[in-house]
């Protein structure tokens, strides 16, 4: 009986992170934790196909025993076979995040949300708060 070569090699997942101006990552990994619109979820090899929205949060790529962490903002993810594609406007490595700037943005957004004024765009302030928290959490590991 012929040997099944699929079981002989360790299963991997290809991750492709795409922005309008560049491809951020196009490589193999073991698994990925994605900040989905309905909550965080893991994607492993042989994952069920899906398409879903991404909320601002922390994206973690597990590769060769290393965790690569990103702050990611709105976008979407598709999973087919052993390929996960993430398309987004903004994604930052922890080295690209300016923690001081993110803390100031968080403070401004919270102040806006606490204000009782018709001049405040609450959705915009909530989005700014979510983005700043994603940046801060990507650095602090929360």
VEXMARTOR-965356 format. One line per field, with one value per residue: residue in three letters; residue number from 0; x negated, y, z negated of N, C-alpha, C in turn. Coordinates in steps of 0.02 Angstrom, whole numbers. Each point is the difference from the previous one (the first is absolute). Example, Ala and Ser with C-alpha at 12.3 -4.5 7.8 and 13.67 -1.06 7.14 Angstrom:
BEGIN
gugu	Ala/Ser
kolvo	0/1
n.c1	-660/18
n.c2	-284/53
n.c3	-390/36
ca.c1	45/-42
ca.c2	59/59
ca.c3	0/-3
c.c1	-45/39
c.c2	60/55
c.c3	0/-37
This chain:
BEGIN
gugu	Unk/Unk/Unk/Unk/Unk/Unk/Unk/Unk/Unk/Unk/Unk/Unk/Unk/Unk/Unk/Unk/Unk/Unk/Unk/Unk/Unk/Unk/Unk/Unk/Unk/Unk/Unk/Unk/Unk/Unk/Unk/Unk/Unk/Unk/Unk/Unk/Unk/Unk/Unk/Unk/Unk/Unk/Unk/Unk/Unk/Unk/Unk/Unk/Unk/Unk/Unk/Unk/Unk/Unk/Unk/Unk/Unk/Unk/Unk/Unk/Unk/Unk/Unk/Unk/Unk/Unk/Unk/Unk/Unk/Unk/Unk/Unk/Unk/Unk/Unk/Unk/Unk/Unk/Unk/Unk/Unk/Unk/Unk/Unk/Unk/Unk/Unk/Unk/Unk/Unk/Unk/Unk/Unk/Unk/Unk/Unk/Unk/Unk/Unk/Unk/Unk/Unk/Unk/Unk/Unk/Unk/Unk/Unk/Unk/Unk/Unk/Unk/Unk/Unk/Unk/Unk/Unk/Unk/Unk/Unk/Unk/Unk/Unk/Unk/Unk/Unk/Unk/Unk/Unk/Unk/Unk/Unk/Unk/Unk/Unk/Unk/Unk/Unk/Unk/Unk/Unk/Unk
kolvo	0/1/2/3/4/5/6/7/8/9/10/11/12/13/14/15/16/17/18/19/20/21/22/23/24/25/26/27/28/29/30/31/32/33/34/35/36/37/38/39/40/41/42/43/44/45/46/47/48/49/50/51/52/53/54/55/56/57/58/59/60/61/62/63/64/65/66/67/68/69/70/71/72/73/74/75/76/77/78/79/80/81/82/83/84/85/86/87/88/89/90/91/92/93/94/95/96/97/98/99/100/101/102/103/104/105/106/107/108/109/110/111/112/113/114/115/116/117/118/119/120/121/122/123/124/125/126/127/128/129/130/131/132/133/134/135/136/137/138/139/140/141
n.c1	-42/12/-56/38/-25/67/0/-45/27/-30/62/0/1/23/-34/50/-38/56/-38/34/-49/14/-40/31/36/-42/17/-35/50/0/13/61/-5/63/-3/43/46/10/-66/-51/-35/-13/-51/14/-51/28/-4/60/17/-21/46/-38/33/-48/-5/-8/-61/-18/-42/3/-61/13/-66/-14/51/10/18/28/-4/62/2/62/19/52/34/-24/22/-37/32/-46/19/-63/42/-29/49/-39/55/-44/25/5/-64/-16/-65/-19/-47/53/24/26/-25/-43/-6/-5/-40/-29/1/-19/-41/-18/-3/-29/-38/-6/-10/-37/-10/45/-16/41/-53/6/-45/49/24/-17/25/52/0/-10/47/37/-16/10/55/14/-21/33/53/-17/-13/54/25/44
n.c2	-59/50/31/26/37/8/-60/-11/49/45/3/42/63/23/52/36/51/29/52/56/16/-55/-52/-4/-55/-47/-36/-54/-27/-8/60/28/51/4/67/-50/17/-67/11/-9/-22/-65/4/-64/-40/-6/65/3/0/63/48/45/46/46/-2/62/-25/-54/-2/-65/-2/-65/11/-63/-7/45/50/12/58/13/65/-22/32/32/-52/-49/-60/-35/-57/-28/-63/8/47/45/38/49/35/50/56/-17/-17/-7/-9/-36/-9/-5/-28/61/-28/51/-4/-66/12/47/-42/-47/43/23/-63/-17/54/-14/-64/32/35/38/-8/38/36/-48/-25/-29/-15/59/26/-41/16/64/-10/-33/46/49/-32/-9/62/25/-37/21/56/8/-29/48
n.c3	0/44/-18/-47/50/2/-28/47/34/-39/-18/50/-17/57/-24/27/-19/24/16/11/-42/-35/7/-58/9/22/-54/-18/-34/-67/-28/1/-43/21/-4/0/42/-3/4/-41/53/-7/41/12/18/59/-11/-26/65/2/-5/-32/-33/0/-67/-21/1/-34/52/-13/27/-3/-5/9/-41/47/-38/58/-32/20/7/5/53/16/19/38/-16/42/-9/39/-7/17/23/-39/26/-19/13/-6/-25/-65/-2/-65/9/-52/46/38/-55/0/-54/-2/65/-8/-52/37/51/-42/-27/60/21/-57/7/64/-15/-45/55/-29/64/33/-16/-46/42/-35/60/21/-56/7/64/-17/-47/43/44/-45/-21/64/10/-52/13/61/-34/-37/54/-4
ca.c1	42/-42/-2/33/-49/31/-9/-72/-23/40/47/-13/50/-31/34/-13/29/-3/23/4/-65/-53/14/-34/-26/21/-43/32/2/37/69/10/57/27/54/59/53/39/-46/-62/5/-61/0/-51/5/63/56/59/-1/43/-13/29/-30/-48/7/-65/-23/-67/-7/-60/-21/-44/-45/-62/-7/-2/63/-7/60/17/62/36/61/54/-16/35/-42/27/-37/16/-49/-52/-22/38/-15/26/-4/14/-30/-55/-27/-64/-37/-10/-55/27/48/-25/43/20/52/60/28/31/61/47/24/44/62/40/27/55/56/29/32/70/7/24/-55/-46/14/-14/-26/-70/-37/-4/-48/-66/-16/-15/-65/-54/-6/-33/-71/-28/3/-50/-64/3/18/67
ca.c2	59/60/42/64/53/58/-7/1/69/38/44/72/47/59/62/57/62/45/69/28/20/-51/-64/2/-67/-54/-54/-55/4/-55/23/72/23/58/36/1/47/-30/-23/-30/-71/-30/-33/-53/-37/-37/38/7/63/54/71/40/66/7/61/21/-43/-28/-59/-37/-51/-47/-25/-30/12/72/36/65/36/60/38/1/40/-30/-37/-64/-59/-58/-62/-53/-55/17/69/54/66/56/62/54/65/14/-52/24/-43/33/49/59/35/52/-10/65/26/-41/20/66/-11/-32/51/45/-36/-8/66/14/-43/21/65/-1/54/-20/11/-57/-58/-55/-59/14/-3/-71/-31/23/-35/-70/-1/14/-58/-53/16/-9/-72/-38/9/-24/-71/-11
ca.c3	0/3/-59/7/-11/-32/-72/-15/-10/-47/35/-8/24/32/-16/44/-25/57/-5/67/27/-9/-31/-63/-12/43/-23/-37/-73/-30/-7/-5/-40/36/-34/43/-19/-54/-52/24/19/26/65/3/64/13/-28/42/38/-26/13/-54/-13/-54/-40/-26/-53/5/43/-20/46/-34/52/-25/-71/-11/9/33/-21/38/-13/63/-1/39/61/2/5/34/-12/48/-4/-49/13/-31/29/-39/38/-47/15/-47/-43/-25/-46/-65/8/35/-43/-45/-59/-26/45/-10/-65/8/40/-46/-47/38/17/-61/-16/47/-17/-64/11/20/48/67/47/-2/41/-46/36/16/-63/-18/46/-21/-62/18/34/-49/-43/39/0/-68/-17/38/-35/-68/0/-28
c.c1	-44/7/33/-49/30/-9/-73/-24/48/43/-14/58/-38/41/-23/36/-13/28/2/-69/-54/28/-43/-34/28/-45/39/-2/39/74/1/60/22/53/60/53/42/-43/-62/11/-67/10/-60/4/64/60/58/-3/48/-23/33/-37/-48/16/-70/-20/-70/4/-65/-12/-51/-42/-65/-13/-3/69/-15/66/8/60/33/65/50/-25/42/-50/37/-45/24/-58/-51/-28/48/-23/33/-12/21/-34/-63/-17/-69/-32/-8/-56/24/48/-36/46/24/57/65/33/36/65/54/31/49/67/44/31/59/61/35/37/72/12/24/-55/-48/26/-20/-27/-74/-43/-8/-51/-72/-23/-19/-69/-57/-9/-34/-75/-32/-2/-51/-68/0/19/67/50
c.c2	62/42/67/56/61/-3/5/71/36/52/73/39/57/61/54/60/53/68/27/15/-53/-66/-2/-66/-46/-59/-52/13/-61/17/75/12/67/36/8/48/-26/-26/-32/-73/-23/-32/-47/-32/-40/34/1/66/51/67/38/66/-4/65/22/-44/-25/-64/-34/-57/-44/-35/-25/16/73/29/68/37/64/35/5/39/-34/-33/-62/-56/-54/-60/-50/-49/17/69/47/66/53/63/57/64/11/-62/22/-53/37/52/64/41/50/-1/67/30/-39/17/67/-6/-32/51/48/-33/-8/67/17/-41/20/67/-9/59/-27/6/-59/-56/-62/-62/10/-4/-73/-36/20/-35/-73/-6/11/-60/-59/12/-14/-73/-41/5/-33/-74/-15/-14
c.c3	0/-63/14/-18/-34/-76/-21/-13/-47/38/-17/30/33/-19/48/-30/53/-18/71/31/-5/-24/-62/-15/54/-16/-39/-75/-26/-9/-13/-46/29/-42/45/-27/-58/-57/31/18/28/67/2/69/2/-32/50/38/-31/26/-56/-7/-58/-36/-21/-59/12/42/-21/49/-36/54/-31/-74/-20/10/32/-12/41/-32/68/-7/47/64/3/9/40/-17/51/-1/-55/12/-36/30/-42/42/-47/23/-42/-40/-20/-44/-65/4/34/-42/-45/-62/-28/41/-10/-67/4/40/-43/-47/35/16/-61/-21/45/-18/-65/7/23/46/67/52/4/46/-40/35/17/-63/-23/45/-19/-63/15/33/-50/-47/36/0/-68/-18/39/-33/-68/-5/-31/54
